[in-house]
Amino acid sequence: MQETPHAIAPTMTPQERARFAAIVGDRYALSDECDIAGHLVERRGLFQGVTPLVLKPGNTQEVSDIMTLAHRLRRPIVPQGGNTGLVGGQIPFEHGGEIVLNLSRMDKIRSVAPTANALVAEAGVTLARIQAEADDNDRLFPLSLASEGTCQIGGNLSTNAGGMQVLAYGNARDLCLGLEVVLADGRVWNGLRSLRKDNTGYDLRDLFIGAEGTLGVITAAVLKLAPKPAERATAFVGLSDLDLVSDFFSVAQSAAGGALTRFELMPRIGIDLVLKHAEGTRDPLSVAHPWYVLVEISGHHTDGGAEGQLLHILEQAAEREIISDAVIATSAAQDDAFWSIRERLSDVQGQEGGSIKNDIAVPVSDVPAFIRAANARLSVLMPGARPVPFGHFGDGNIHYNISQPVDMAKAEFIARWGEVC
């Protein structure tokens, strides 16, 4: 008979708790209800769990000792980083038998090698801090997420996070050269190699990236840096039809190639929600359009080439009647304002009541058809529900979010989560 989580060590004795606490110290072995509350629920409150203990190790050896003991005692472990994930993988089950292993204390940047374009960071370092460290060394770490101020690199790698620059640089898997991982029985696999070419056997690194902690606990990583662009040019573009977004992407990609670093899709409803709820925002275009694209071109010389290339793309698209209107950011402040609209799209939906969020990847060529089909199906399942599809059109990663009907109670809407996902 298959063993269920409920059959695995549902209770914890004081003696067992003391053995785990001895590894990290009492200060970092949390069991008080107030101390552990924030570790047991994800940001929307959709997934909530129970745990007898939250452990916060300070180094790889402590993680190894915890995993060794847990293996001997058959005590399940749930690795947790910044707790920004929306699928509940970092939250323990409700039966209360799992220990939460929070890696936030492992927050050291072990080394930076600008000439080798590599940085070694522990799992608990926030994404924003890694970006800043790279920037201080005249380099770029291109992984970029709305939660970058609190999400941690261990979680980013465990979920193979994407973000707004996947189009040019790839997702987390493509930005990692090596890993240090503690296995389920406590053994440490040291794969912290910075080799760009390594044909010495199986690429074990790729087993752990995207595995969400099921095969081992990532404790450190060698991250791939890139030369920092010398200039960027951004345009906020309005389009009359979803199919035209594909045409615009084709024009931009053909003209710019690898210089096309971001291509983000937004619907009018999303713009309206940002303007309504995000203080200080304004519509970049004077006329409303059904669809919008934020497009960015990067260049490695401060010669205006990026803006010239972007202007050429916009002229081509306008001549072919692909785009309806566009404005190019003329200052850093205007550029920030454009991207602020995109970055706030997800959060403002919460101010409209319930928001059901989906993170879906489809082939780039199928994005328009997918959105139309999903919208049509949603209108049948839940008339009045408001789809807000947006995201990384350039790599086919669409956040298909749904805001509740204006005349429906939030609890009733959330109760139908499984039906409309």
C-alpha positions in Angstrom: 0.0 0.0 0.0 1.3 3.5 -0.9 2.4 5.4 2.2 0.7 8.8 2.6 2.2 11.9 4.3 -0.2 11.4 7.2 1.5 8.1 8.1 5.0 9.7 8.4 5.9 10.9 11.9 2.8 13.0 12.6 4.0 14.1 16.0 7.3 15.3 17.4 8.5 14.4 20.9 10.4 16.9 23.1 13.4 14.7 22.8 13.3 14.8 19.0 12.8 18.5 19.0 15.8 19.0 21.2 18.0 16.9 18.9 17.2 19.1 15.9 17.5 22.3 18.0 21.0 21.2 19.1 22.2 21.4 15.5 21.2 25.1 14.9 20.9 26.4 18.5 17.7 27.1 20.3 17.4 30.6 18.8 17.1 29.2 15.3 14.7 26.3 16.2 11.3 27.9 16.2 8.2 26.3 17.6 6.3 29.2 19.2 3.0 29.8 17.3 3.8 33.5 16.7 7.4 32.8 15.6 6.4 30.3 12.9 3.1 31.8 11.7 4.8 33.6 8.7 6.4 30.4 7.5 3.1 28.5 7.2 1.1 30.4 4.7 1.9 31.7 1.2 1.3 35.3 0.3 -2.3 34.9 -0.9 -3.4 32.7 2.0 -4.4 29.9 -0.4 -2.1 27.3 1.1 -1.7 27.0 4.9 0.1 24.3 6.7 1.2 23.1 10.2 4.7 22.3 11.5 6.1 21.3 14.8 9.4 23.1 14.1 11.0 25.7 11.8 14.8 25.3 11.6 17.1 28.1 10.3 20.6 26.6 9.6 23.5 29.0 9.2 25.7 26.9 7.0 25.9 23.8 4.8 27.2 21.5 7.6 24.1 22.3 9.7 21.8 21.6 6.7 23.7 18.3 6.3 23.3 17.4 10.0 19.6 18.2 9.9 19.0 16.1 6.8 21.0 13.2 8.3 19.0 13.2 11.5 15.7 13.7 9.6 16.6 10.7 7.4 17.3 8.5 10.4 14.0 9.6 12.1 11.9 9.5 8.9 11.0 13.1 9.5 9.9 14.9 6.3 11.6 18.2 5.5 10.1 21.1 3.5 12.8 23.5 2.2 11.8 27.1 2.2 13.4 30.3 0.9 11.8 33.7 0.8 8.3 32.2 0.8 7.3 34.1 -2.4 6.1 31.1 -4.4 2.5 30.9 -5.4 2.1 27.1 -5.8 2.5 26.1 -2.2 5.7 24.0 -2.6 7.3 25.8 0.3 4.4 25.3 2.7 4.1 22.1 4.9 1.0 19.9 4.8 -1.9 20.3 7.2 -1.1 17.1 9.2 1.8 18.8 11.0 4.5 16.2 10.6 7.0 18.1 8.4 9.8 20.3 9.5 10.2 23.6 7.7 13.9 24.1 6.7 14.2 27.9 6.1 17.5 28.9 4.5 17.3 32.7 5.0 20.3 32.7 7.3 22.5 31.3 4.6 22.9 34.7 3.1 26.6 35.0 2.2 28.0 35.9 -1.2 31.1 33.7 -1.1 33.0 35.2 -4.1 32.7 37.3 -7.2 34.9 36.9 -10.2 34.1 39.6 -12.8 36.6 38.5 -15.3 35.2 34.9 -15.2 31.6 36.4 -15.1 30.8 34.2 -12.1 29.4 34.8 -8.6 29.0 32.2 -5.8 26.1 32.8 -3.5 24.4 30.8 -0.7 20.8 29.8 -1.1 19.4 32.5 1.2 20.8 35.5 -0.6 18.0 37.6 -2.1 17.8 38.1 -5.8 18.0 41.9 -5.5 21.2 41.6 -3.5 22.8 39.4 -6.2 21.8 41.9 -8.8 23.3 44.7 -6.8 26.5 42.8 -6.2 26.8 42.1 -9.9 26.2 45.7 -10.7 28.9 46.8 -8.2 31.3 44.7 -10.3 30.1 46.2 -13.6 28.3 43.0 -14.4 24.6 42.0 -14.9 22.8 39.1 -13.3 19.7 39.2 -15.6 17.2 37.1 -13.6 14.5 39.7 -12.8 11.2 39.1 -10.9 8.6 41.3 -9.2 9.5 39.6 -5.9 13.3 40.1 -6.3 13.5 42.1 -3.0 12.5 39.1 -1.0 12.8 35.9 -3.1 16.0 34.0 -2.6 18.3 32.4 -5.1 17.9 28.9 -3.7 14.2 29.1 -4.4 14.7 30.8 -7.8 16.9 27.8 -8.8 14.6 25.2 -7.2 11.7 26.5 -9.2 13.7 27.3 -12.4 12.4 30.9 -12.2 12.0 32.9 -15.4 11.1 36.6 -15.3 11.3 39.5 -17.8 14.7 38.8 -19.4 14.3 35.1 -20.3 14.0 36.2 -23.9 17.7 37.3 -24.0 19.4 35.4 -21.2 17.3 32.3 -20.4 15.7 31.2 -17.2 17.4 30.3 -13.9 18.7 27.0 -15.3 20.6 29.0 -18.0 22.1 31.3 -15.4 23.6 28.6 -13.2 27.1 27.1 -13.7 27.2 24.9 -10.6 25.5 23.9 -7.4 26.2 22.7 -3.8 23.3 20.4 -2.7 22.6 18.5 0.5 20.9 15.2 -0.4 18.1 13.6 1.6 20.4 11.4 3.7 22.7 14.3 4.6 25.5 13.8 2.0 26.8 16.9 0.4 27.2 17.0 -3.4 29.8 19.7 -4.2 29.3 20.8 -7.8 30.4 24.4 -7.4 32.2 24.5 -10.6 32.4 27.5 -12.8 33.3 25.7 -16.0 31.4 26.9 -19.1 32.2 23.6 -20.8 32.2 20.4 -18.7 31.9 17.0 -20.5 33.0 15.0 -17.5 29.8 13.0 -17.1 26.2 13.5 -16.2 25.0 17.1 -15.6 23.7 16.5 -12.1 23.1 20.2 -11.7 20.1 20.1 -14.0 18.4 17.4 -11.8 18.2 19.8 -8.9 17.2 22.9 -10.8 13.4 23.0 -11.1 13.0 20.0 -8.7 11.6 22.2 -5.9 13.6 20.5 -3.2 12.4 17.0 -3.9 15.8 15.6 -4.7 18.0 17.7 -2.4 18.4 21.1 -0.7 20.3 23.6 -2.7 22.7 25.4 -0.4 24.9 27.4 -2.8 25.3 28.1 -6.5 27.7 29.5 -9.0 25.8 32.0 -11.0 26.5 33.2 -14.5 27.0 37.0 -14.9 26.9 38.9 -18.2 28.4 42.2 -19.4 26.3 45.1 -18.2 24.6 46.9 -21.1 25.9 50.4 -21.6 22.5 51.7 -22.7 18.9 50.6 -23.0 15.9 52.0 -24.9 12.3 51.2 -24.0 9.1 51.8 -25.9 5.5 51.6 -24.7 3.4 50.4 -27.7 -0.3 50.2 -28.3 -1.9 47.6 -30.6 -5.4 47.1 -31.8 -5.4 43.3 -32.0 -3.8 40.4 -30.2 -2.6 38.7 -33.4 -0.7 41.8 -34.2 1.5 41.3 -31.1 3.0 38.2 -32.9 3.7 40.2 -36.0 5.3 43.0 -33.9 7.5 40.4 -32.1 8.6 39.0 -35.4 9.6 42.4 -36.6 11.5 43.2 -33.4 13.3 39.9 -33.2 14.3 40.0 -36.9 15.7 43.5 -36.6 17.3 43.4 -33.2 18.3 39.7 -32.6 20.0 39.3 -29.3 19.7 43.0 -28.5 16.0 42.5 -27.9 16.1 41.9 -24.2 12.4 42.3 -23.1 9.1 42.0 -24.8 6.2 42.2 -22.4 2.5 41.8 -23.2 -0.2 43.7 -21.3 -4.0 44.0 -21.8 -6.0 47.2 -21.4 -7.8 45.9 -18.3 -4.4 45.5 -16.7 -3.4 49.1 -17.5 -6.8 50.3 -16.1 -6.3 48.4 -12.8 -2.8 49.9 -12.4 -4.0 53.4 -13.1 -6.9 53.0 -10.7 -4.9 51.5 -7.7 -1.2 52.4 -8.1 -0.6 55.9 -6.9 1.5 58.1 -9.1 1.0 56.1 -12.4 -0.2 57.6 -15.6 -1.2 56.3 -19.0 1.9 56.6 -21.3 -0.4 56.9 -24.4 -3.1 59.5 -25.0 -5.6 56.9 -26.5 -6.6 53.6 -25.1 -5.7 50.4 -27.0 -6.8 46.8 -26.5 -3.2 45.5 -26.1 0.2 46.9 -25.2 3.8 45.8 -25.5 6.7 47.0 -23.5 9.8 46.4 -25.6 13.4 47.0 -24.6 16.5 47.1 -26.8 20.0 46.9 -25.1 23.3 48.0 -26.4 26.9 47.7 -25.3 28.0 51.1 -26.5 26.8 54.5 -25.3 26.3 55.8 -28.9 22.5 55.9 -29.1 22.5 52.7 -31.1 19.8 51.0 -28.9 17.4 53.9 -29.4 18.1 54.1 -33.1 17.4 50.4 -33.5 14.2 50.7 -31.5 13.1 53.6 -33.6 13.8 51.6 -36.7 11.6 48.7 -35.4 8.7 51.0 -34.5 8.9 52.6 -38.0 8.8 49.3 -39.7 5.9 48.1 -37.6 4.0 51.4 -38.2 4.5 51.2 -41.9 3.0 47.7 -42.0 0.1 48.9 -39.8 1.1 46.5 -37.0 1.2 49.0 -34.2 -1.2 51.8 -33.5 0.9 54.1 -31.3 4.1 54.2 -29.4 6.3 56.3 -27.2 10.0 55.9 -26.4 11.2 56.7 -22.9 13.4 59.8 -23.0 14.7 59.7 -19.5 15.6 57.1 -16.8 12.5 58.3 -14.8 10.2 57.7 -17.7 11.7 54.3 -18.4 11.2 53.5 -14.7 7.6 54.7 -14.9 6.9 52.4 -17.9 8.3 49.4 -16.2 6.5 50.2 -12.9 3.2 49.7 -14.7 4.2 46.3 -15.8 5.6 45.3 -12.4 2.5 46.4 -10.6 0.1 44.4 -12.8 -0.1 41.4 -10.4 -0.4 43.2 -7.1 -3.1 45.7 -8.1 -5.5 42.8 -9.0 -5.7 42.0 -5.3 -7.4 45.4 -4.7 -10.2 44.3 -7.0 -11.1 41.4 -4.7 -10.2 37.8 -5.4 -7.5 37.0 -8.0 -6.9 33.5 -9.3 -3.4 33.4 -10.7 -2.0 31.0 -13.3 1.6 30.9 -14.7 1.4 29.1 -18.1 4.0 28.5 -20.8 3.0 27.8 -24.4 4.9 28.1 -27.7 5.3 31.7 -28.6 3.4 31.3 -31.8 0.4 29.9 -29.8 0.1 32.7 -27.3 -2.7 34.6 -29.0 -4.7 31.4 -29.7 -4.2 30.3 -26.1 -5.5 33.6 -24.7 -8.5 33.7 -26.9 -9.4 30.0 -26.1 -8.9 30.6 -22.4 -11.1 33.7 -22.4 -13.8 32.0 -24.3 -13.8 29.0 -21.9 -13.8 31.3 -18.8 -16.8 33.2 -20.1 -18.7 30.0 -20.1 -17.5 28.7 -16.7 -17.8 32.0 -14.9 -19.7 34.8 -16.7 -18.5 38.2 -15.5 -15.0 37.0 -14.5 -12.3 39.3 -15.7 -9.3 37.7 -17.3 -6.0 39.7 -17.0 -3.5 37.8 -19.2 0.0 39.4 -19.3 3.6 38.5 -19.2 6.6 37.4 -21.1 5.3 37.1 -24.7 8.8 36.7 -26.1 9.3 33.3 -24.4 5.6 32.2 -24.2 5.3 32.6 -20.5 1.9 34.1 -19.8 0.4 35.0 -16.4 -3.2 34.2 -17.0 -4.8 35.8 -14.0 -8.5 36.1 -13.3 -10.2 38.8 -11.3 -13.5 38.1 -9.7 -16.8 39.3 -11.2 -17.8 42.6 -9.6 -21.1 41.1 -8.3 -19.6 38.0 -6.8 -18.3 37.6 -3.2 -14.6 36.9 -2.9 -15.1 33.7 -0.9 -17.4 32.3 -3.5 -14.9 33.2 -6.2 -11.9 31.7 -4.5 -13.9 28.5 -3.7 -14.1 27.9 -7.5 -10.3 28.1 -7.9 -9.9 24.5 -9.0 -12.7 24.8 -11.5 -11.2 27.7 -13.5 -7.5 26.8 -13.2 
